[in-house]
Amino acid sequence: MTLDKFFNPSSVAVIGASRQKGKVGFDILDNLIAGGFAGDIYPVNPKAEEVLGLKCYPDIASLPKAPDLAVIVLPAPYVPDAISALGEKGTQAAIVISAGFKETGPEGLALEERTAGRARAAGVRMLGPNCLGIASTAAKLNASFGAMPLPGSIGLLSQSGALITGVLDTAEAQMIGFSAVFSIGNKADIDEEEVIRALADHDGTKVIAGYLENIIQGEKFIRTAEQVVPHKPLIIVKAGSTRAGAQAASSHTGSLAGTEAAYQCAFRRSGVIRANSIEHLFDMAMLFAEQPLPAGDRFAVITNAGGPGIMAADACESMGLTFARLAPETEAALKALLPPAANIHNPIDVLGDSPADRYAQSLAIVLKDPGVDIVLVLLTPQAMTDAVGTAQAIAEQARGCGKPVMACFVGYSKVQDGIAVLRQHRIPVYREPARALAAVKAACDYVEFCVRPPRVVRRFAINRGRVEKIIRRHRRMGLRLIGEQDAKDILQAYGVYTAAGDTAHTTQDAVRIANRIGYPVVMKIASPDISHKSDVGGVKIGLRNAQEVEDAFELMMLRVGQRAPEARLDGVVVQEMVVGGKEVIIGMTRDAQFGPLLMFGLGGIYVEFIKDIAFELAPLTDEEATNLITSTKTYALLRGVRGEEATDVEQIAECLLRISQLVIDFPEIAELDINPLKVRQLGQAAVAIDARIGLARAEE
């Protein structure tokens, strides 16, 4: 079933309607009537014959017909039976306003699960519970206990009902309108993904905005956003994403990655526009809803004061936008129009005494310039400023011009009337230039995202069976951590070069392995319980002969046993010493919502302190693998500084792609570290010096 009955029902029942003003059951019924809903309204209350002049029904079964939409305002324990009764009546859509479900603890969670089960069995789609309700302005439907929003083209969804009341109050003050408002509450049935799809299909919605605290089905959300975003912008305020996403992780990646990193990657991958506040969300939503999309990022400013113009120029450069270079004919026309003291270059200063018609004519000239994609009109209230007249002039010139026009009226009481005129004409207006530029940046990024080529993920020929055998063996033994040598075997199966070596259990083993590899060699303690080997004396480098290897083995086993007495010691890894090159880290941790999260950054022992790292979700494309590298400061070192030869960045990118394929192919891999990966000069293969792989629990 679609959500059509929520947008445009022909009849609504309020289950739990109240005669007492101030009760939620009264307010919802009152809002339905006051909003002008033209369909049938059925109050249900066994103790009343009428409420607010409407005939009241004792129960759901006694209703004259099945309502298209039911709004349930009953104590939580009575909700499951109400849902079942609605299903028997033939109603397919219900909003559960009632609280007292999973937000209250285990008993509430059990009640919520029972309610959702009843809804599925009865064929009733349920919004909530614990929500504010919905509003659909085209249908004049306010099935909530909040205010009726102004009509407009922004579709809003929110996980917080209380936040909606504040949002609508703020929006009304700024004359921002909505097509529909959905409070999704606990998401027991209908979740954010389904509401986003419904708003994407809704003709009256031009842009989708939302406030979310969590996303349960991350990969499903990404797929939905990828389908929706090319047709309608999706702007989200995401709260509650600073808690560590892998508190028990033992790898470098797990300790460095958190929920926030996964959300950033997911939004970037799917084209979701991230707002950092409700104010920021409105700034962007106004532009998307009320102006055409920009053809490019070339920005022009018209101002009556130099300072704000310079502020706009600074913001433009800091955000990576282009400050438009005006065409010679544009500057000639401005020179002929403006006083001699005016500045005809961008930013165009029409001077503090500018009347409204000077603004109008200047704006008309600039809008005709083919090298200008967006125009911001700045106004500061000076003695001779006509804020209202200037606002009317801006609105007239912007109408039908095909380019986004925005305003920034700096001040408060002296510009309020002008701002009101701009908002009446649906011109986005901002209090300061940086906010306007941030909205433009979002619009330009959105246009760029929509024209990007399709993502293509490259696949490599690999030895999958070799990896399956190693994982099966560890599962049989009840081991979750795959030791260094087996981890390297897995990497080799996927085409990643590793340093030659083997695990020694005795001094004789160590010498034999070293002789086979050739000197110098490196020795490292082999233990599933020790992540930072050097901290416990578990690393020796540059061993040049058999005697040094023997001594190192005995001393290492002794010292590590003393410093980490609880750790299991499986011997010592003896491996070739790879000289030269730079150390980087490649890692992966599996996010609970969004799946494998890959990491790249500066490697070695300082990774957790310097934290020059970047993240991206698997699977990676070639471009995403390259961007993962170039987005770090480490990239500058890899290119070579002060005469150093550049390292082979393409080798790192290919290694990232191979690891991406590995962790997609094997969802049982929960975390992975290659630290360090030695990268050398062009043409020389990158080599995994150390590796660590952790498996998910069997039940996961």
C-alpha positions as CSV (number, residue, x, y, z in Angstrom):
1,M,0.0,0.0,0.0
2,T,1.2,3.5,-0.8
3,L,0.8,6.4,1.8
4,D,-1.9,8.2,-0.3
5,K,-4.5,7.9,2.5
6,F,-2.1,9.9,4.8
7,F,-1.8,12.7,2.2
8,N,-5.4,13.0,1.0
9,P,-8.0,11.0,3.0
10,S,-11.7,11.4,2.4
11,S,-12.6,10.7,6.0
12,V,-10.8,10.7,9.4
13,A,-11.7,9.1,12.7
14,V,-10.2,10.3,16.0
15,I,-10.1,7.3,18.3
16,G,-10.0,8.8,21.8
17,A,-11.6,12.2,21.0
18,S,-12.0,14.3,24.1
19,R,-14.4,17.0,25.2
20,Q,-11.8,18.6,27.5
21,K,-9.9,21.5,26.0
22,G,-6.1,21.0,26.4
23,K,-6.4,17.2,26.0
24,V,-4.6,15.8,22.9
25,G,-7.8,14.1,21.8
26,F,-9.6,17.5,21.9
27,D,-6.7,19.4,20.1
28,I,-6.4,17.0,17.2
29,L,-10.2,17.1,16.6
30,D,-10.2,20.9,16.9
31,N,-7.2,21.1,14.5
32,L,-9.0,18.9,11.9
33,I,-12.0,21.2,12.0
34,A,-10.1,24.5,12.1
35,G,-7.8,23.5,9.3
36,G,-10.7,23.3,6.9
37,F,-10.7,19.5,6.2
38,A,-13.6,18.9,3.8
39,G,-14.0,15.2,4.4
40,D,-16.0,13.4,7.1
41,I,-14.7,13.5,10.6
42,Y,-15.7,10.8,13.1
43,P,-14.9,11.3,16.9
44,V,-14.9,8.1,18.8
45,N,-15.5,8.2,22.6
46,P,-17.8,5.9,24.5
47,K,-18.6,8.6,27.1
48,A,-19.8,11.3,24.7
49,E,-22.7,11.8,22.3
50,E,-21.0,14.7,20.5
51,V,-17.7,16.5,20.6
52,L,-17.1,20.0,19.1
53,G,-20.5,19.8,17.4
54,L,-19.8,16.4,15.7
55,K,-21.7,13.2,16.4
56,C,-19.6,10.9,18.5
57,Y,-19.4,7.1,18.2
58,P,-18.9,4.7,21.1
59,D,-16.4,2.5,19.3
60,I,-14.8,1.7,16.0
61,A,-17.3,-1.0,15.0
62,S,-20.2,1.5,15.2
63,L,-18.7,4.0,12.7
64,P,-20.9,4.4,9.6
65,K,-18.1,3.5,7.3
66,A,-14.4,2.6,7.4
67,P,-12.5,5.9,7.7
68,D,-9.6,6.4,5.3
69,L,-7.4,7.5,8.1
70,A,-7.6,6.9,11.9
71,V,-5.8,9.0,14.5
72,I,-5.4,7.0,17.8
73,V,-5.2,8.9,21.0
74,L,-5.7,6.2,23.6
75,P,-3.6,5.0,26.6
76,A,-0.9,2.7,25.2
77,P,-2.3,-0.6,26.4
78,Y,-5.5,-0.1,24.4
79,V,-3.8,0.7,21.1
80,P,-3.3,-2.9,19.9
81,D,-7.0,-3.7,20.1
82,A,-7.8,-0.5,18.4
83,I,-5.5,-1.4,15.5
84,S,-7.2,-4.8,15.2
85,A,-10.6,-3.2,15.2
86,L,-9.7,-0.7,12.5
87,G,-8.4,-3.6,10.3
88,E,-11.7,-5.4,10.8
89,K,-13.6,-2.2,9.8
90,G,-11.5,-1.9,6.7
91,T,-9.3,1.1,7.5
92,Q,-5.8,0.8,6.1
93,A,-4.0,3.9,7.6
94,A,-3.5,4.9,11.2
95,I,-1.5,7.4,13.1
96,V,-0.7,6.4,16.7
97,I,-0.2,9.6,18.7
98,S,-0.1,7.7,22.0
99,A,3.2,7.5,24.0
100,G,4.2,4.8,26.4
101,F,6.0,2.4,24.0
102,K,9.6,1.5,23.5
103,E,10.8,5.0,24.7
104,T,9.7,3.8,28.2
105,G,11.8,0.6,28.4
106,P,11.5,-3.1,27.9
107,E,7.7,-3.4,28.7
108,G,7.0,-0.6,26.3
109,L,9.1,-2.2,23.6
110,A,7.1,-5.4,24.0
111,L,3.9,-3.5,23.7
112,E,5.1,-1.7,20.6
113,E,6.2,-5.0,18.9
114,R,2.7,-6.4,19.7
115,T,1.0,-3.3,18.2
116,A,3.2,-3.5,15.1
117,G,2.3,-7.2,14.8
118,R,-1.4,-6.4,15.0
119,A,-1.0,-3.8,12.3
120,R,0.7,-6.2,10.0
121,A,-2.0,-8.9,10.6
122,A,-4.8,-6.4,10.1
123,G,-3.3,-4.8,6.9
124,V,-3.1,-1.4,8.6
125,R,-0.1,0.9,7.8
126,M,0.8,2.6,11.0
127,L,2.7,5.9,11.6
128,G,4.2,6.2,15.1
129,P,3.6,5.5,17.9
130,N,4.7,8.4,20.1
131,C,4.3,11.0,17.3
132,L,2.8,14.4,16.8
133,G,0.8,13.4,13.8
134,I,0.7,14.7,10.2
135,A,-0.4,17.7,8.2
136,S,-1.1,17.9,4.4
137,T,-1.7,21.5,3.3
138,A,-3.2,20.7,-0.1
139,A,-5.9,18.6,1.6
140,K,-6.3,21.1,4.4
141,L,-5.6,18.2,6.8
142,N,-4.1,18.9,10.2
143,A,-4.2,15.5,11.9
144,S,-1.8,16.5,14.6
145,F,-1.7,18.5,17.9
146,G,0.6,21.1,16.4
147,A,-0.1,24.2,14.3
148,M,-1.2,24.0,10.7
149,P,1.8,24.9,8.5
150,L,1.7,27.5,5.8
151,P,1.2,26.0,2.3
152,G,4.4,25.5,0.3
153,S,6.5,22.9,-1.5
154,I,8.7,21.6,1.3
155,G,8.0,18.1,2.6
156,L,9.1,17.7,6.2
157,L,9.6,14.5,8.2
158,S,10.9,14.4,11.8
159,Q,11.7,11.7,14.3
160,S,11.0,14.3,17.0
161,G,7.4,15.5,17.3
162,A,8.4,18.3,19.8
163,L,10.9,19.7,17.3
164,I,8.2,20.0,14.6
165,T,6.3,22.5,16.8
166,G,9.3,24.7,17.0
167,V,10.2,24.3,13.3
168,L,6.7,25.3,12.2
169,D,6.7,28.3,14.5
170,T,10.0,29.4,13.1
171,A,8.9,28.7,9.5
172,E,5.7,30.7,9.9
173,A,7.7,33.7,11.1
174,Q,9.9,33.4,7.9
175,M,6.8,32.7,5.7
176,I,8.2,29.3,4.8
177,G,5.5,26.9,3.6
178,F,5.2,23.1,3.5
179,S,3.4,20.6,1.3
180,A,3.2,18.0,4.1
181,V,4.6,17.3,7.6
182,F,5.2,13.8,8.9
183,S,6.1,13.1,12.5
184,I,7.4,9.5,12.4
185,G,7.9,8.9,16.1
186,N,9.1,5.4,17.0
187,K,8.9,4.1,13.5
188,A,7.3,0.8,14.5
189,D,6.0,0.3,11.0
190,I,6.4,3.3,8.6
191,D,10.0,4.6,8.7
192,E,11.9,7.5,7.3
193,E,12.7,5.6,4.1
194,E,9.1,5.0,3.3
195,V,8.1,8.6,4.0
196,I,10.9,9.9,1.8
197,R,9.7,7.7,-1.0
198,A,6.1,9.0,-0.5
199,L,7.3,12.6,-0.5
200,A,9.3,12.0,-3.6
201,D,6.2,10.8,-5.4
202,H,4.1,13.6,-4.1
203,D,3.4,16.2,-6.8
204,G,3.1,19.1,-4.3
205,T,6.6,18.5,-2.8
206,K,9.6,20.1,-4.5
207,V,12.2,19.5,-1.7
208,I,12.4,17.0,1.1
209,A,13.7,18.1,4.5
210,G,14.1,16.0,7.7
211,Y,15.3,15.6,11.2
212,L,16.6,12.1,12.1
213,E,18.2,10.7,15.2
214,N,18.9,7.2,13.8
215,I,18.7,5.2,10.6
216,I,18.1,1.5,11.3
217,Q,18.4,0.0,7.8
218,G,21.3,2.0,6.5
219,E,21.9,0.2,3.2
220,K,18.1,0.5,2.4
221,F,18.3,4.2,3.2
222,I,21.2,4.7,0.8
223,R,19.4,2.9,-2.0
224,T,16.3,5.0,-1.5
225,A,18.2,8.2,-1.4
226,E,20.2,7.4,-4.5
227,Q,16.8,6.9,-6.3
228,V,15.1,10.0,-4.9
229,V,17.9,12.6,-4.9
230,P,18.3,13.0,-8.7
231,H,14.6,14.1,-8.8
232,K,14.2,16.0,-5.5
233,P,16.8,17.4,-3.1
234,L,16.9,15.6,0.3
235,I,18.2,17.7,3.2
236,I,18.7,16.0,6.6
237,V,19.6,17.3,10.0
238,K,21.2,14.2,11.6
239,A,21.5,14.3,15.4
240,G,22.9,11.8,17.9
241,S,25.8,10.6,15.8
242,T,28.8,11.3,18.0
243,R,28.8,8.1,20.0
244,A,31.5,5.7,19.1
245,G,30.2,3.1,16.7
246,A,32.7,0.3,17.6
247,Q,33.4,0.6,21.3
248,A,34.7,-3.0,21.7
249,A,36.7,-3.0,18.4
250,S,40.3,-4.1,18.8
251,S,41.6,-2.8,15.5
252,H,43.0,0.7,14.7
253,T,40.1,1.3,12.4
254,G,37.5,0.3,15.0
255,S,38.9,2.6,17.6
256,L,39.1,5.5,15.1
257,A,35.8,5.1,13.3
258,G,32.5,6.1,14.9
259,T,28.9,6.4,13.9
260,E,29.4,10.0,12.6
261,A,32.0,8.8,10.0
262,A,29.5,6.2,8.6
263,Y,26.7,8.8,8.3
264,Q,29.0,11.3,6.6
265,C,30.0,8.6,4.1
266,A,26.4,7.4,3.6
267,F,25.1,10.9,2.9
268,R,28.0,11.7,0.6
269,R,27.5,8.4,-1.3
270,S,23.7,8.9,-1.8
271,G,23.7,12.7,-2.4
272,V,21.9,13.6,0.8
273,I,22.5,17.2,1.8
274,R,23.6,17.4,5.4
275,A,22.3,20.4,7.4
276,N,24.1,21.2,10.7
277,S,21.1,22.9,12.3
278,I,17.4,23.7,11.7
279,E,18.4,27.2,10.7
280,H,20.8,25.8,8.1
281,L,18.1,23.4,6.9
282,F,15.7,26.3,6.3
283,D,18.4,28.4,4.5
284,M,18.9,25.6,2.0
285,A,15.3,24.5,1.7
286,M,14.1,28.0,0.9
287,L,16.5,28.2,-2.0
288,F,15.6,24.8,-3.4
289,A,11.9,25.3,-3.0
290,E,11.6,28.9,-4.3
291,Q,14.3,29.4,-6.9
292,P,15.6,27.6,-10.0
293,L,18.7,25.4,-9.7
294,P,21.9,27.2,-10.7
295,A,23.5,26.3,-14.0
296,G,26.9,26.8,-12.5
297,D,28.7,28.2,-9.4
298,R,29.6,31.7,-10.8
299,F,28.4,34.2,-8.2
300,A,27.7,37.9,-8.5
301,V,26.9,40.4,-5.6
302,I,25.1,43.7,-5.7
303,T,25.5,45.8,-2.6
304,N,25.0,49.3,-1.2
305,A,28.0,48.8,1.3
306,G,31.5,47.6,0.7
307,G,31.9,45.6,3.9
308,P,29.1,43.0,3.3
309,G,30.3,42.7,-0.3
310,I,33.8,41.8,0.9
311,M,32.2,39.3,3.4
312,A,30.4,37.7,0.5
313,A,33.5,37.5,-1.5
314,D,35.4,35.9,1.4
315,A,32.6,33.3,1.9
316,C,32.5,32.6,-1.8
317,E,36.2,31.7,-1.9
318,S,36.2,29.8,1.3
319,M,33.3,27.6,0.1
320,G,35.0,26.8,-3.2
321,L,32.5,28.8,-5.3
322,T,33.5,31.1,-8.2
323,F,33.3,34.8,-7.9
324,A,31.9,35.8,-11.4
325,R,34.0,37.9,-13.7
326,L,31.6,40.3,-15.4
327,A,31.6,40.6,-19.1
328,P,32.9,43.9,-20.6
329,E,29.5,44.8,-21.9
330,T,28.0,44.2,-18.4
331,E,30.6,46.5,-16.8
332,A,30.0,49.1,-19.5
333,A,26.3,49.1,-18.9
334,L,26.9,49.4,-15.1
335,K,29.3,52.3,-15.7
336,A,26.7,54.2,-17.7
337,L,24.1,53.6,-15.0
338,L,25.9,54.1,-11.7
339,P,27.5,57.2,-10.1
340,P,31.2,57.7,-10.7
341,A,32.1,56.6,-7.2
342,A,30.3,53.2,-7.6
343,N,32.2,50.0,-8.2
344,I,31.3,48.3,-11.5
345,H,33.3,45.2,-10.8
346,N,32.0,42.2,-8.8
347,P,31.0,42.8,-6.0
348,I,29.0,45.7,-7.6
349,D,28.7,48.6,-5.1
350,V,25.7,50.8,-6.0
351,L,26.6,53.1,-3.1
352,G,24.8,53.8,0.2
353,D,22.4,56.3,-1.3
354,S,21.0,53.8,-3.8
355,P,17.3,54.2,-4.5
356,A,15.2,51.1,-5.4
357,D,15.3,51.7,-9.1
358,R,19.1,51.8,-9.1
359,Y,19.1,48.3,-7.5
360,A,16.5,47.2,-10.1
361,Q,18.4,48.4,-13.1
362,S,21.7,47.0,-11.8
363,L,20.1,43.6,-11.1
364,A,18.6,43.5,-14.6
365,I,22.0,44.2,-16.2
366,V,23.8,41.6,-14.1
367,L,21.1,38.9,-14.7
368,K,21.7,39.2,-18.5
369,D,25.4,38.4,-18.1
370,P,26.0,34.8,-19.5
371,G,28.9,34.5,-17.1
372,V,26.7,34.9,-14.0
373,D,24.8,31.9,-12.6
374,I,23.6,33.3,-9.3
375,V,23.0,36.8,-7.9
376,L,23.0,37.9,-4.2
377,V,21.5,41.3,-3.5
378,L,22.8,42.9,-0.3
379,L,21.2,45.8,1.5
380,T,22.2,47.6,4.7
381,P,19.8,50.1,6.2
382,Q,21.2,53.6,5.6
383,A,19.4,57.0,6.0
384,M,18.2,57.0,2.4
385,T,17.6,53.2,2.0
386,D,14.2,52.1,0.7
387,A,14.0,48.5,2.0
388,V,10.5,47.9,0.8
389,G,11.0,49.5,-2.6
390,T,14.2,47.6,-3.1
391,A,12.5,44.3,-2.1
392,Q,9.8,44.9,-4.7
393,A,12.4,45.7,-7.3
394,I,14.3,42.5,-6.6
395,A,11.1,40.4,-6.8
396,E,10.1,42.0,-10.1
397,Q,13.5,41.4,-11.7
398,A,13.9,37.9,-10.4
399,R,10.5,36.8,-11.7
400,G,11.0,34.4,-14.6
401,C,14.7,35.3,-15.1
402,G,15.7,31.6,-14.9
403,K,18.6,32.2,-12.5
404,P,18.5,31.9,-8.7
405,V,18.2,35.3,-7.0
406,M,18.7,35.7,-3.3
407,A,18.8,38.6,-0.9
408,C,20.7,39.5,2.3
409,F,19.1,42.3,4.2
410,V,21.5,43.1,7.1
411,G,19.8,44.6,10.1
412,Y,16.6,44.1,12.0
413,S,13.8,46.6,12.6
414,K,14.6,48.9,9.6
415,V,14.6,46.0,7.1
416,Q,11.8,43.9,8.5
417,D,9.2,45.3,6.1
418,G,11.5,44.7,3.2
419,I,12.1,41.1,4.2
420,A,8.4,40.6,4.5
421,V,7.9,41.7,0.9
422,L,10.7,39.4,-0.3
423,R,9.2,36.4,1.5
424,Q,5.7,37.2,0.0
425,H,7.3,36.9,-3.4
426,R,9.2,33.7,-2.5
427,I,12.7,35.3,-2.6
428,P,15.1,33.6,-0.1
429,V,16.5,36.2,2.3
430,Y,19.3,35.8,4.8
431,R,20.6,37.8,7.7
432,E,24.3,37.5,6.7
433,P,26.2,36.7,3.4
434,A,27.8,33.5,4.6
435,R,24.5,31.9,5.2
436,A,23.3,32.7,1.7
437,L,26.6,31.4,0.2
438,A,26.3,28.1,2.2
439,A,22.9,27.6,0.7
440,V,24.3,28.3,-2.8
441,K,27.1,25.8,-2.2
442,A,24.6,23.1,-1.4
443,A,22.6,23.9,-4.5
444,C,25.8,23.7,-6.7
445,D,26.9,20.5,-5.1
446,Y,23.5,19.0,-5.7
447,V,23.5,19.9,-9.4
448,E,27.0,18.4,-9.7
449,F,25.8,15.2,-7.9
450,C,22.8,14.8,-10.3
451,V,25.0,14.9,-13.4
452,R,27.7,12.5,-12.1
453,P,28.3,9.4,-14.2
454,P,26.9,6.1,-12.8
455,R,29.1,4.4,-10.2
456,V,31.0,1.5,-11.6
457,V,32.7,-0.9,-9.2
458,R,35.7,-2.8,-10.7
459,R,36.0,-6.5,-9.8
460,F,39.3,-8.5,-9.6
461,A,40.1,-12.2,-10.2
462,I,40.7,-13.6,-6.8
463,N,41.0,-17.0,-5.0
464,R,37.8,-17.0,-2.9
465,G,38.2,-20.7,-1.9
466,R,41.4,-20.0,-0.1
467,V,39.7,-17.4,2.1
468,E,36.7,-19.6,2.8
469,K,39.0,-22.4,4.1
470,I,40.8,-20.0,6.5
471,I,37.5,-18.6,7.9
472,R,36.0,-22.1,8.2
473,R,39.0,-23.3,10.2
474,H,38.8,-20.3,12.6
475,R,35.0,-20.8,13.0
476,R,35.6,-24.5,13.9
477,M,38.2,-23.5,16.5
478,G,35.9,-20.8,17.9
479,L,38.5,-18.1,17.1
480,R,37.3,-14.6,16.1
481,L,40.8,-13.1,15.6
482,I,42.7,-14.3,12.5
483,G,46.5,-14.1,13.2
484,E,49.0,-12.3,11.1
485,Q,50.1,-15.1,8.8
486,D,46.5,-16.3,8.0
487,A,45.5,-12.7,7.5
488,K,48.3,-12.3,5.0
489,D,47.2,-15.4,3.3
490,I,43.7,-13.9,2.9
491,L,45.2,-10.7,1.5
492,Q,47.3,-12.7,-1.0
493,A,44.2,-14.5,-2.1
494,Y,42.8,-11.1,-3.1
495,G,46.0,-9.9,-4.9
496,V,47.5,-7.8,-2.1
497,Y,51.3,-8.2,-1.8
498,T,52.6,-9.1,1.7
499,A,56.0,-9.3,3.2
500,A,57.5,-12.8,3.0
501,G,57.6,-14.7,6.3
502,D,56.3,-17.4,8.6
503,T,55.6,-18.1,12.3
504,A,58.4,-19.6,14.4
505,H,57.6,-21.5,17.6
506,T,61.2,-22.2,18.6
507,T,64.6,-20.5,18.1
508,Q,65.5,-23.2,15.5
509,D,62.3,-22.4,13.5
510,A,63.2,-18.7,13.6
511,V,66.7,-19.2,12.3
512,R,65.5,-21.6,9.6
513,I,62.9,-19.1,8.4
514,A,65.4,-16.2,8.5
515,N,67.9,-18.2,6.5
516,R,65.3,-19.0,3.9
517,I,64.1,-15.4,3.6
518,G,67.5,-13.8,3.7
519,Y,68.8,-11.1,6.0
520,P,68.1,-8.6,7.4
521,V,64.8,-9.7,8.9
522,V,62.1,-8.4,11.2
523,M,60.7,-10.3,14.2
524,K,57.2,-9.7,15.7
525,I,55.4,-11.4,18.5
526,A,52.4,-13.5,17.2
527,S,49.5,-13.0,19.6
528,P,45.7,-12.6,19.1
529,D,45.6,-10.5,22.3
530,I,48.2,-7.9,21.5
531,S,47.3,-5.1,19.1
532,H,50.3,-2.8,19.8
533,K,53.3,-5.1,19.6
534,S,55.9,-2.5,20.1
535,D,54.4,-1.4,23.4
536,V,55.3,-4.7,25.0
537,G,58.7,-5.2,23.3
538,G,57.2,-7.4,20.7
539,V,59.1,-6.0,17.6
540,K,62.7,-6.3,16.5
541,I,64.0,-5.0,13.2
542,G,67.2,-5.2,11.3
543,L,68.4,-8.6,12.5
544,R,71.4,-9.4,10.4
545,N,72.4,-13.0,11.3
546,A,71.3,-16.3,13.0
547,Q,72.7,-15.3,16.4
548,E,70.8,-12.1,16.5
549,V,67.6,-14.0,15.5
550,E,68.1,-16.5,18.3
551,D,68.8,-13.8,20.9
552,A,65.8,-11.8,19.7
553,F,63.4,-14.8,19.9
554,E,64.4,-15.7,23.4
555,L,64.4,-12.1,24.7
556,M,61.1,-11.3,23.0
557,M,59.2,-14.3,24.4
558,L,60.5,-13.5,27.9
559,R,59.7,-9.8,27.9
560,V,56.3,-10.1,26.3
561,G,55.4,-12.9,28.7
562,Q,56.3,-10.6,31.6
563,R,54.6,-7.4,30.2
564,A,51.5,-9.1,28.9
565,P,51.1,-12.2,31.1
566,E,47.4,-12.8,30.2
567,A,48.1,-12.8,26.4
568,R,48.2,-16.0,24.4
569,L,51.6,-16.3,22.6
570,D,51.6,-18.2,19.4
571,G,55.2,-17.7,18.6
572,V,57.1,-15.1,16.6
573,V,56.6,-14.0,13.1
574,V,59.9,-13.8,11.1
575,Q,59.6,-11.8,7.9
576,E,61.6,-10.0,5.4
577,M,62.6,-6.4,6.1
578,V,61.1,-4.1,3.5
579,V,63.3,-1.0,3.3
580,G,62.3,2.4,1.9
581,G,58.9,3.7,1.1
582,K,56.3,5.4,3.3
583,E,53.9,3.8,5.8
584,V,50.1,4.1,5.4
585,I,47.2,2.3,6.9
586,I,44.2,0.6,5.3
587,G,41.5,-0.6,7.5
588,M,37.8,-1.6,7.6
589,T,35.2,-1.8,10.4
590,R,31.7,-3.0,9.7
591,D,29.2,-0.3,10.7
592,A,25.9,-1.8,12.2
593,Q,23.8,0.4,9.9
594,F,25.7,1.0,6.7
595,G,28.1,-2.0,6.4
596,P,31.8,-2.0,5.6
597,L,33.5,1.3,6.3
598,L,37.0,1.6,4.8
599,M,39.7,3.8,6.2
600,F,42.9,5.2,4.8
601,G,45.5,7.4,6.4
602,L,49.0,7.8,7.8
603,G,50.3,4.5,9.1
604,G,52.7,3.2,11.7
605,I,52.6,3.6,15.4
606,Y,51.2,7.1,15.4
607,V,48.0,6.5,13.5
608,E,45.7,6.8,16.6
609,F,47.4,10.0,17.8
610,I,47.8,12.0,14.5
611,K,44.5,10.7,13.1
612,D,45.1,11.9,9.5
613,I,42.5,9.5,8.2
614,A,39.6,9.4,5.8
615,F,36.6,7.0,5.5
616,E,34.4,5.7,2.7
617,L,31.8,3.0,2.5
618,A,32.4,-0.2,0.4
619,P,32.1,-1.0,-2.4
620,L,34.5,1.6,-3.8
621,T,34.7,2.9,-7.4
622,D,38.1,3.8,-8.8
623,E,37.3,7.5,-8.3
624,E,36.3,6.9,-4.7
625,A,39.4,5.0,-3.9
626,T,41.5,7.9,-5.3
627,N,39.5,10.5,-3.4
628,L,39.9,8.5,-0.2
629,I,43.7,9.0,-0.6
630,T,43.7,12.6,-1.8
631,S,41.4,13.8,1.0
632,T,44.1,13.3,3.6
633,K,47.2,15.4,4.4
634,T,49.2,12.2,4.0
635,Y,48.7,12.6,0.2
636,A,51.1,15.5,0.2
637,L,53.8,13.3,1.7
638,L,53.1,10.6,-0.8
639,R,53.5,13.0,-3.7
640,G,57.0,13.8,-2.4
641,V,58.3,16.8,-0.5
642,R,61.6,18.7,-0.7
643,G,62.9,16.7,-3.7
644,E,61.7,13.3,-2.6
645,E,60.5,10.9,-5.3
646,A,56.7,10.4,-5.5
647,T,55.3,7.1,-4.3
648,D,53.0,5.0,-6.3
649,V,49.5,6.2,-5.3
650,E,47.8,4.0,-7.8
651,Q,49.1,1.0,-6.0
652,I,47.4,2.2,-2.8
653,A,44.1,2.8,-4.7
654,E,44.2,-0.7,-6.2
655,C,44.9,-2.1,-2.7
656,L,41.8,-0.2,-1.4
657,L,39.7,-1.6,-4.2
658,R,40.9,-5.2,-3.5
659,I,40.1,-4.8,0.2
660,S,36.7,-3.3,-0.7
661,Q,35.9,-6.4,-2.8
662,L,37.1,-8.7,0.0
663,V,34.9,-7.2,2.7
664,I,31.9,-7.2,0.4
665,D,32.5,-10.8,-0.5
666,F,32.9,-11.9,3.1
667,P,30.4,-10.2,5.4
668,E,31.7,-12.3,8.3
669,I,34.8,-10.1,8.3
670,A,34.0,-7.6,11.0
671,E,37.3,-5.6,11.0
672,L,40.6,-5.5,9.2
673,D,43.8,-3.6,9.5
674,I,46.8,-3.4,7.2
675,N,49.3,-1.4,9.2
676,P,51.6,-0.5,7.8
677,L,51.2,-0.8,4.1
678,K,54.6,0.2,2.7
679,V,54.3,2.2,-0.5
680,R,57.3,2.8,-2.7
681,Q,58.3,4.5,-5.9
682,L,56.4,4.3,-9.1
683,G,56.3,0.8,-10.5
684,Q,57.1,-0.9,-7.2
685,A,54.3,-2.9,-5.5
686,A,52.8,-1.8,-2.2
687,V,53.6,-4.3,0.5
688,A,51.4,-5.2,3.5
689,I,53.9,-5.5,6.4
690,D,51.4,-6.3,9.1
691,A,47.8,-7.4,9.0
692,R,45.0,-8.2,11.4
693,I,41.5,-9.5,10.6
694,G,38.6,-10.0,13.1
695,L,35.5,-12.1,12.4
696,A,32.0,-11.3,13.5
697,R,30.3,-13.4,16.1
698,A,28.6,-16.4,14.6
699,E,25.1,-15.0,15.5
700,E,26.0,-11.7,13.7
